[in-house]
Amino acid sequence: MKNKFKIAVLTALCTFALSCGNSSGGKVLFETSDKKIKVYEKEVNNELEKSLFSSGISEKDLTPEQITQMKHSIIKNIALNRALALKAKEKKLNEDKKYTESKEILQEQLLASLATLSEVNERAKITDADAKAAYDANQASFTQPEDSVRLQVIVFQPTDTAKAEQALKEAVANPNNFTAYVNQYNPGTEQNGQTQSILLSQLASRFGSVSEAIKDVKAGQVVNKVVNDGKSLYVVKVLERNPKGLIPFESVKEAIKTQLRNQKRQIEQQTYLKSISDEFKLSNMDEALKNIK
């Protein structure tokens, strides 16, 4: 996902907290056939909130498809962690002091991470005006030498002709549901099968059959045949067509804000951690630790 902010301690504690058993109650979103593993709606929503918070964004910054993809990933992670925890309990590892004596320090580490995130999120806010200033100052970076396209694709093995034809039939009938078909036929695909903007010359050199197939297809339409390049079969939707020249600000605004936010978060995190080290007299610890072997 975009806006990733690496907080290893937070991730570790999430794993620790989620691995303690099926104890949340409430609505079940996933359950194994033997009912040993359950994942609850409340804990998924909580993990989603923490993930967004750790990245300094909110649900409104993402598409519904991206939110769904995040939830699916969270459910899988909770289920796997829960299964691993059950295996650990079979071996009585939950009685090991490496586990029993780690709870307090893990809670302290989580609190430290939340303090850092709270401060960084507040300091690293980026406005549309900030993004526009960066856009205006770097227009050469947002100028395309030729036309480009952005696609969404469903990929099949060359032997899956019948499946590809069925997917094409469904996609042509309901192009607005294309993302649902991606998730149906290519579950787990990153970005729901959506490409970055691709220059037409690059598309032609790398995927000539796809380039030829989309030549007269308008944005929002699905290519009316399965595309075969000899290695794979493709059902293709054209998402955008962008003419050469300066890309409109609105088309790149969110990407600019993401980049600026990530840059500012890194700076603000280092600044904040240094201020805490100074406040609590931690800046010269090496001298105090030199005799510890």
C-alpha positions in Angstrom: 0.0 0.0 0.0 1.2 3.5 -0.4 2.2 5.5 2.6 4.0 2.7 4.4 5.7 3.7 7.6 7.9 1.0 9.1 7.1 0.6 12.8 8.5 -2.8 13.7 7.6 -2.7 17.3 4.0 -1.9 16.5 3.9 -4.9 14.1 5.4 -7.2 16.7 3.0 -6.2 19.4 0.0 -6.6 17.0 1.3 -10.2 16.4 1.7 -10.8 20.1 -1.8 -9.4 20.9 -3.6 -11.3 18.2 -2.0 -14.6 19.0 -3.5 -15.0 22.4 -6.6 -16.9 21.3 -10.1 -16.5 19.9 -11.3 -14.1 22.6 -12.7 -11.0 21.0 -16.4 -12.1 20.5 -18.8 -10.4 18.3 -19.4 -10.9 14.6 -17.2 -13.6 13.0 -15.6 -12.6 9.6 -13.7 -15.9 9.1 -13.8 -19.3 10.6 -11.9 -22.5 9.7 -13.9 -25.6 9.0 -12.9 -27.2 12.3 -13.8 -24.0 14.1 -10.4 -23.8 15.8 -9.6 -20.4 14.3 -12.0 -17.5 14.3 -11.4 -13.9 13.2 -13.7 -11.2 14.5 -14.9 -8.0 12.9 -14.0 -5.9 15.9 -10.3 -6.9 15.9 -10.0 -6.5 12.1 -11.4 -3.0 12.3 -9.0 -2.3 15.2 -6.0 -3.5 13.2 -7.1 -1.5 10.2 -7.3 1.6 12.3 -3.8 1.0 13.7 -2.4 0.3 10.3 -3.9 3.6 8.8 -2.7 5.5 11.9 0.8 4.2 11.5 0.8 5.4 8.0 -0.6 8.8 8.9 -3.7 8.4 6.7 -7.4 7.7 7.0 -9.9 5.6 5.1 -10.9 8.6 3.0 -7.4 8.6 1.5 -7.9 5.1 0.1 -10.3 3.6 -2.4 -13.0 1.0 -1.2 -11.0 -1.6 -3.1 -7.8 -0.8 -1.2 -9.6 -0.9 2.1 -11.0 -4.3 1.2 -7.6 -5.6 0.2 -6.2 -4.4 3.6 -8.9 -6.1 5.5 -8.3 -9.4 3.6 -4.6 -9.2 4.4 -5.3 -8.4 8.1 -7.7 -11.4 8.3 -5.1 -13.7 6.8 -2.4 -12.4 9.2 -4.6 -12.8 12.3 -5.7 -16.3 11.3 -2.1 -17.4 10.7 -0.8 -15.8 13.9 -3.6 -17.5 15.8 -2.7 -20.9 14.3 0.9 -20.4 15.3 -0.1 -19.4 18.8 -2.1 -22.6 19.1 0.9 -24.7 18.1 3.0 -22.7 20.6 0.5 -23.6 23.4 0.7 -27.3 22.4 4.4 -27.0 23.2 3.7 -25.1 26.4 5.7 -22.1 25.1 3.1 -19.8 26.7 4.7 -20.8 30.0 8.2 -20.0 28.8 9.6 -17.0 30.6 10.7 -15.5 27.2 6.9 -15.1 26.8 5.6 -14.5 30.3 8.3 -11.9 31.1 7.9 -10.0 27.8 4.4 -8.7 28.2 5.2 -5.6 30.1 8.1 -4.5 27.8 6.0 -5.1 24.7 3.2 -2.9 26.1 5.8 -0.2 26.9 7.2 -0.5 23.3 3.7 -0.1 21.8 3.1 2.9 24.0 6.4 4.4 22.8 5.4 3.7 19.2 2.0 5.3 19.6 3.6 8.4 21.2 6.0 8.7 18.2 3.2 8.2 15.6 0.9 10.7 17.3 3.5 13.4 17.2 4.7 12.6 13.7 1.2 12.5 12.3 0.4 15.9 13.7 3.6 17.5 12.4 3.6 15.9 9.0 0.3 17.1 7.6 0.4 18.0 3.9 -2.1 20.3 2.2 -3.2 20.6 -1.4 -1.3 23.9 -1.4 1.9 22.1 -0.5 1.4 19.6 -3.3 0.6 22.4 -5.8 3.8 24.2 -4.8 5.8 21.1 -5.4 4.0 20.5 -8.7 4.7 24.0 -9.9 8.4 23.8 -8.9 9.0 20.5 -10.7 6.8 20.6 -13.8 9.5 18.8 -15.9 8.9 15.8 -13.7 5.3 15.8 -14.6 5.6 16.2 -18.3 5.1 13.2 -20.6 7.1 12.9 -23.9 4.2 10.9 -25.4 0.7 9.6 -24.8 0.3 7.0 -22.0 -2.3 4.7 -20.6 -3.2 3.1 -17.4 -4.7 -0.4 -17.5 -6.4 -3.0 -15.3 -5.8 -6.6 -16.2 -6.9 -10.1 -15.3 -4.2 -12.7 -16.2 -4.7 -16.4 -17.0 -2.5 -19.3 -18.0 -2.5 -20.0 -21.7 -4.5 -23.3 -21.1 -7.3 -21.4 -19.2 -9.1 -20.3 -22.3 -12.6 -21.1 -21.1 -12.1 -19.3 -17.8 -10.6 -16.3 -19.6 -13.6 -16.2 -22.0 -16.0 -16.4 -19.1 -14.2 -13.5 -17.3 -14.3 -11.5 -20.5 -18.1 -12.0 -20.9 -18.7 -10.8 -17.4 -16.3 -7.8 -17.6 -17.8 -6.6 -20.9 -21.3 -6.8 -19.5 -20.3 -5.0 -16.3 -17.1 -3.0 -16.8 -17.7 -1.1 -13.6 -17.4 -4.3 -11.6 -14.0 -5.1 -13.2 -12.2 -4.9 -9.8 -14.5 -7.6 -8.4 -13.6 -9.9 -11.4 -9.9 -9.3 -10.7 -10.4 -10.4 -7.1 -12.5 -13.4 -8.3 -10.1 -14.7 -10.9 -6.7 -13.3 -9.6 -7.2 -13.2 -5.8 -4.5 -11.3 -3.9 -3.3 -9.4 -6.9 -1.5 -6.2 -5.9 -3.3 -2.9 -6.7 -6.3 -5.0 -7.9 -4.5 -5.6 -11.2 -4.1 -1.9 -12.0 -0.9 -0.7 -13.7 1.0 2.5 -13.3 0.8 5.0 -16.2 2.7 3.4 -19.2 4.0 5.2 -22.2 2.5 3.7 -25.4 6.0 3.0 -26.8 7.0 1.1 -23.7 3.7 -0.9 -23.8 4.3 -1.7 -27.5 7.9 -2.9 -26.9 7.0 -5.1 -23.9 3.4 -6.2 -24.6 2.8 -5.7 -28.3 -0.4 -7.8 -28.4 -1.9 -5.7 -25.5 -0.8 -2.5 -27.2 -2.5 -3.5 -30.4 -5.7 -4.6 -28.7 -6.2 -1.3 -26.8 -5.5 0.9 -29.8 -9.1 2.0 -30.3 -10.5 1.3 -26.8 -11.6 4.4 -24.8 -11.1 5.0 -21.1 -13.5 3.0 -19.0 -14.0 0.3 -21.7 -13.0 -3.4 -21.7 -11.2 -4.8 -24.7 -13.8 -7.0 -26.5 -11.5 -10.1 -26.8 -9.1 -12.1 -24.8 -5.6 -10.9 -25.5 -3.0 -13.7 -26.1 0.7 -12.9 -26.1 1.8 -16.5 -26.3 2.7 -16.6 -22.6 -0.5 -15.5 -20.9 -4.1 -14.6 -21.6 -5.3 -11.2 -20.6 -8.7 -9.6 -20.0 -7.9 -5.8 -20.2 -9.7 -2.7 -19.2 -8.5 0.8 -20.1 -8.6 3.0 -17.0 -7.1 6.2 -18.3 -5.7 7.7 -21.5 -3.3 10.6 -20.9 -2.0 12.8 -23.7 1.6 13.8 -24.0 2.6 17.1 -22.3 2.1 18.3 -18.7 0.0 16.0 -16.6 -2.9 17.8 -14.9 -2.3 18.6 -11.3 -5.4 16.8 -10.1 -4.2 13.5 -11.7 -1.0 13.6 -9.7 -2.0 15.5 -6.6 -2.5 12.5 -4.3 0.8 10.9 -5.4 2.6 14.2 -4.7 1.0 14.5 -1.2 2.0 10.9 -0.4 5.6 11.5 -1.4 5.8 14.8 0.5 4.1 13.2 3.6 6.6 10.3 3.6 9.5 12.7 3.3 8.2 14.9 6.1 7.4 12.0 8.4 11.0 10.7 8.2 12.4 14.2 9.1 9.8 14.8 11.8 10.4 11.3 13.4 14.1 11.9 13.7 13.5 15.4 15.1 11.1 14.1 17.7 13.2 11.2 18.8 16.2 13.5 19.2 14.1 15.9 21.3 13.0 13.1 23.6 16.6 11.9 23.9 17.7 15.4 24.9 14.9 15.9 27.3 15.5 12.6 29.2 19.3 12.9 29.0 19.8 9.9 26.7 22.0 11.6 24.1 25.3 10.5 25.7 24.5 7.0 26.7 27.6 5.5 25.0 29.8 7.0 27.7 27.7 5.5 30.5 27.6 2.1 28.8 31.3 1.7 28.0 32.0 -0.4 31.0 29.1 -2.7 30.5 30.3 -6.0 29.0 
